[in-house]
Amino acid sequence: MSETGGPAAQPPRAGDEFMIVTGMSGAGRTTVADVMEDDGWYVVDNLPPRLILDLVGLAREARAASKTGRPTRVAAVVDVRARGFQVSLSEAVAELVSQGWEPNILFLDATDETLVRRFESVRRPHPLQGDGRLLDGIHAERELLEDLRGIASVVIDTSGLNVHQLTRKVTPLVSQSNTARLRLAVLSFGFKYGVPLDADFVFDLRFLPNPFWIPELRNLTGLDSAVADFVAAQPGATQFVEQAATMLSTVAEGYLREGRRYATVAVGCTGGKHRSVAIAKRLADALTIEDAATFTLHRDLGRE
């Protein structure tokens, strides 16, 4: 039994997963929880960290009772409103690790400007705002979560994403059908909209000629063959893809050895419409890494 009296967590079986979903208030935790629940995860929202061990035990009991034989996939959505948030969460994670689990932390982030706009749109105060300004609450939360963000398995920047785009980005990371040990996202973006906060690697493709200045290509995107062929034919494009793929393959092998589950490779051009989109697809296709699943995402495609 755990200290709180619930079922004690047991060592994981093959395929069992435990995910902690946390991050800035207003950054999309509820959306992520919905995606995971739809994919078959056992999700509990706003869970006090000290109850995490009980949650794992209860989820294992539920799986055993169902007699499906499916792995236990548990997610706890936690935030700073929980009393003793940092200490309790650290203790719970340490206890899970001691019992053989490898809990992953999915951290959702967004710029201050984005968070202010979201809170104002729903006319709700920030949970740490108190008698101060909205930004005071955001800054207090960011400071409180700084260390946790640094140890997160994956950080997702939701600043430029609507609910549907965030859903598309999270789904490959948590999908039950994706059994790869490492999930590698190749993300195209536009520098004019800001560098993604969640990027582990950032490549600048502005050394390639911009199809925007070619009238017949301007209104197309890197998903169109005319643009993709034009970008691929430019000096340095093929060499970039080959060398980046070689480097990333070496890094991915290290990630696999270290037990890291997620990584984001961001490739950017000016607007995130032509060069970065075309190269993201070519780079993802070139990354053939054993035990790793690669997928592409286009953050700024469709923006004006």
Secondary structure by P-SEA (a helix, b strand, c coil): cccccccccccccccbbbbbbbccccccaaaaaaaaaaacccccccccccaaaaaaaaaaaaaaaacccccbbbbbbbcccccaaaaaaaaaaaaaaaaccbbbbbbbbbcaaaaaaaaaaacccccccccccaaaaaaaaaaaaaaaaaaccbbbbcccccaaaaaaaacccccccccccbbbbbbbbbccccccccccbbbbccccccccccccccccccccaaaaaaaaaccaaaaaaaaaaaaaaaaaaaaaaacccbbbbbbbccccccaaaaaaaaaaaacccccccccccccccccc
